[in-house]
């Protein structure tokens, strides 16, 4: 069985978050007023998604380690 790669989120998720950040940064730099505020909110949400995806990756690594540890214990019995 091939072990999953938890180094980063799937490319589609990572690319979508990267695109959101880029678009939000461009709007914030180019526009004043209400649209700029919405862009700042979008940037904040996309940054939160990026942080959340990192937390999910960390949790997946932890679960993978627990599964490996359990597998080793069961093999030893």
C-alpha positions in Angstrom: 0.0 0.0 0.0 1.3 3.4 -0.9 1.6 5.9 1.9 -0.3 9.2 1.4 1.8 12.3 1.0 0.7 14.8 3.7 3.4 17.3 3.0 0.8 19.7 1.5 -2.8 19.8 0.6 -4.0 18.5 -2.7 -2.9 20.8 -5.5 -6.4 21.9 -6.3 -6.9 23.2 -2.7 -3.5 24.8 -2.5 -3.9 26.4 -5.9 -7.4 27.7 -5.1 -6.1 29.3 -1.8 -3.1 30.8 -3.6 -5.4 32.3 -6.3 -7.7 33.7 -3.6 -4.8 35.3 -1.9 -3.5 36.8 -5.1 -6.9 38.2 -6.2 -7.6 39.6 -2.8 -4.2 41.3 -2.6 -4.6 42.8 -6.1 -8.1 44.2 -5.2 -6.9 45.6 -1.9 -4.0 47.4 -3.7 -6.2 48.8 -6.6 -9.5 49.7 -5.0 -10.6 51.9 -2.1 -13.9 51.8 -0.2 -16.4 49.0 0.1 -14.8 46.6 -2.4 -11.5 46.9 -0.7 -13.0 46.0 2.6 -14.6 42.9 1.1 -11.3 42.0 -0.5 -9.6 42.3 2.9 -12.3 40.0 4.3 -11.7 37.5 1.5 -8.0 37.6 2.1 -8.6 36.9 5.8 -10.8 34.0 5.0 -8.3 32.5 2.5 -5.5 32.8 5.1 -7.7 31.1 7.6 -8.3 28.3 5.1 -4.6 27.9 4.6 -4.0 27.7 8.3 -6.9 25.2 8.6 -5.4 23.0 5.8 -2.1 23.0 7.7 -3.9 21.9 10.9 -5.6 19.1 8.9 -2.3 18.0 7.5 -0.8 17.9 11.0 -3.8 15.9 12.3 -3.4 13.4 9.4 0.3 13.0 10.2 -0.6 12.3 13.8 -3.2 9.8 12.9 -0.8 8.1 10.4 1.8 7.8 13.2 -0.7 6.4 15.6 -1.8 3.8 13.0 1.9 2.8 12.3 2.5 2.5 16.1 -0.6 0.4 16.5 0.4 -1.8 13.5 3.8 -2.4 15.1 2.3 -3.3 18.4 -0.1 -5.7 16.8 2.7 -7.3 14.8 4.7 -7.8 18.0 1.9 -9.7 19.7 
